[in-house]
Amino acid sequence: MARTNLISRKGYFKLQAELDHLWRVERRETTEKVTWAASLGDRSENADYKYNKQKLRQIDRRIRFLRKRLEALKVVDYAPAQEGKVFFGATVTIQNDDGNEKQFTIVGPDEIYDDKFVISIDAPMARAAIGKQLDDEVQVHTPTGTRIWHITAIIYQRTKSETI
């Protein structure tokens, strides 16, 4: 399944900050260590050289990925027309017939790794909830069967740049 190229403004800035840190700090420091280790002589048995050279390759690989990914992403900001319905960026509270309640925020696939209360817009639960309103029924197909949830709250948290 292809990843959706949507991201929140906060998530976009976070990826940009990671790229900036890798390029300006991590890569520079690691390059200095590689240069220092290479100056010691025989590189074939130099653990510092081998380790830092491998680390430099990993940093460069992540930098290339982030540059390509940031170019492909589309930042999605809050729009007043979203109120009352579930769309990208919504924090949704759902409840099943047993009274179990869950809350999650729908974000892009690049934003799900730092927070356990977010789900990707590509997740089955998010796909099922998109476009629904308060008190609507959401049917989620899982490997163990279809689960039915009811939307009890929809909240949009605006960033400072969106409220100006």
N, C-alpha and C positions, 0 to 999 in steps of 0.2 A: 504494500500500500504506500502510495506517495505521501510525503509529508506536506501539509498545508503550509503555504508561505505567508501566514498571518502572524503578527506579533503585536503585543501592546507596546506603547511608547516606553514604558518602564523597562520592559524586557529588551527592547532595541538598545536603549542606553546602556543596559547592563552588558550586552554582548560587545558593544563598542568599547566600553571600559575594559573588558577582558582583553580585547584585541590591542588596545593601547598599552595596557600593562605588559602583555607578552612582548610586544614590539620594542617598547622603550626601556623596560626594566629586565625582565627575564632573559630575553635574547641577548641583550648587551652583557649582562653578568655572566651568562653561560659562555658566550664567545670569549670573554676575557679569561675564563677558567680553561677553555680549550687551548687558547694561545699560551697560557702559562704552562699547562701540562705538556704541550708540544715542545716547549723550550727546554724541557728536562732531558730530552734525548730520545732514546729508543721508545717508540710509540707502541710496539707490538706487545709489550708487557706492562704498559702504563695504564693502570686501572682508572686513574683520574681522567686521563685523556679519553679512554673508551667510553666511560660513563657519561661524561659531559658531551661528547660527540653524539652519543645516542639521544641524550636529553635535548640537544640542539635540533636534531632531526624531528623529534616529537613536537617541539615548540614551533618549528617551521611548518610542520604539517597542520597544526591547529591554526596558525596564522593564515595559511592558505584557505582552510575550510571557512574560517570566520569571514574573511574578505569576500569569498564567493557567496556565502550565506547572507551576509548583510546586504549585498547587492540584490539578491533575489527576494528579500522579505518586503512585505507591505505592512506598514504601521497602521493599526486600526485604533482610532480614537473614539471616545464616547460620542454619541449623537442623541439629542433629546428624543428623536423618533423611536429610539430603542425602548424607552420606558414602557413597562408593562409586559414586555415580551422577552424571551430568552434569546440572546445573541452573544456574539464574541464579547468577552469582558464581563459578562454577568456573573454575579455571585448568586447561586441558586440553592435554595433549601428544598429538599424533597422528603417525603414521608411515605412509607408503605402501609398496608392495611394492618400490620402487626404493631405499628407505632414506632418503628425504627426510623430515625431521622439522619440524614446526611446533608452536608453542606460542601459545596465546591465552587470554584471560580473557573470559568472556561477561558483558557489561554492557548497560545500557540505551542506547537510541539517543542520549540526551543526553550520554553520557560518552565517546564514541568519538573526539573531536576532539583530545585532548591526548596520546594514547598510541597508538603504532603496534602494540602487542602486545595490543590489545583488539578484540573484534568485537561488533557489536550482536546482541542476542538475535533480531532480525529477519533477520539474515544467513542465507543458505542453509546454511552450515557449522554455525552454531549450532543452527538448526532441526533439522538432521539428527542432531546429537549429543545433543540434549536427551533425557534418560531412559536413555541408554546407560551401560554399565558398562565397567570395565577389560577390555581385550582384545576388546571388541565391534567389529564392523565398521561404519563410517559411510560411507554412499553419498551423495555430494554431486552433484547435477545442475547442471552448468555449461553455458554456451553451446557449449563445445567437446566436451561429452560427460560421461558419468558418471565421477566419480573415486571411488576406494575408499581409505579411510584406516582405520587401526586405532588405537584408543585405548590409549596406553601409560602414561598417568598422569592422575590427577584429584586436584587439590589445592584446598582452600578456605582462603583467608586471612581470618581473622577480624579485625575491628576491635576496638579496646579496649572499646568499649561492648558488643560481642557476647560478650566473654569474661568479663564480670563476672557 
